[in-house]
Amino acid sequence: MSQTKANKIIDGRGLEPPEPFVLTMDALNASSYGEKVLLLLPREPYPLYQTLDVNGFSHQTRRAPDGTFEILCWQNSE
C-alpha cells in the first residue's frame, strides 16, 4: 500500500488510545469523497474496523515489514 495514495497520514504509533481513533474519525469526517486517510499503528485496530463499517467508510489493512499496520480509509460513496 503506497502512502502516496493517502491525502492525509496519521502516525498513531506514538500516541495513546483513543487519540489515533479520534484523529482518524475526525479526518475522515472532514474529508471529501475520493480522499483517503492513512493511519499508521503498532497493532491492528479491530474496534476501528467496526466503527468504519457502521459509518460508511471502507478500509484496507497491510502489515509493513517493520510490523507497522497501515490502514487506508475512505468514504464508500458521496
N, C-alpha and C positions, 0 to 999 in steps of 0.2 A: 504494500500500500504506500503510495507516494505521498509525502507531506505536501507536495505541490498541488494536490487535489483539494486541499483544505483552504477555506477563506480565513479561518481563524484557528489557531493552535493553542490549546490549553495544556500546559505542562503541570499535571497534578501530582507528579512523583514526589515532590517535597511538601505537599500540602496535607493537612489533617482533614479527615472526613468531618462534615459533609461538604467542605469547600469545593472540591473538584466537581461534585454533583451539582451544587448550586451554580457555579460558574458555567458549567456546560449547559444547563437548562436555561439560564439567562441568555447565553449566547445564541442558543437555538431559537428561543422565543423572539429575539431581536433580529434574527436572520430573515432574508428574503428567500423565496422559492429558488432552488438551484444552488444556494450557498451551502457549504459544508463546514462542519466543525470537527477538528481532530483533537481527541483527548488522549493524553499520554499518562499511563498509570503503572505502578509496580505490581498490581494484582488485577484480576478480572472483576469488573464491577457488575455482578449479577443483578443487584437491585436497580441499577440504572437501566438495564435492558427492558425490564418490565415497565418502568416509567416511560421510556421512549415509545414502546409499543402502544401503551394506553393513550399517549398524547399525539399520535400520528407521525412519529418520526421513525426512520429506518436507520440501520447501523450495520457496519461491517467491522469485525474484530480480527486483528492479526497480532501474533506474538513475534516481536522483533528478536533477532539473535541475542541481544543483550538481556532478554527477559521482559522488556517493556511491553505492555499491552497498548496497542494503538487502536482506538475506537473512532472510526469515522462515522459521523452522524449527519442526517439531513432530513428535511421535511418530505413526507410522502407525496403531497400534492399541494396545489395552490389553495 
